[in-house]
Amino acid sequence: MNSRAMLRDVRCAVALAKFPGSGRLRWLRTHRARCLPCQAEQARRRRLQRQMHDLAEVTVPAPTGLATDVVYRLDRHRIEAVRREGSDSTGWMVAAAAAAGCAMALALARRALSAV
């Protein structure tokens, strides 16, 4: 990659970054107005923002049996941890529950996005 291309990539990265006062810098406004990749990226970001805003009102029901499955798996892991360590590992169970909740939220969000 030559130095001119590297400089363009740096300008694009700076132009796409949001920071205070970025709209007042003339070279950034000029770059954004002339650079097709930056314009395409800005359009993609605006489209994604609109889609996310449209999903704000969407509620996706949890699959049947999810709670039972999560509790069963957490209990199974707790029992295995007690056997391995010889002590109760409630902290790990709480962390696993939080991780399972996050994973489920991500899966539901992805499913909702793919439906749009």
Disulfide bonds with the S-S distance in Angstrom:
none
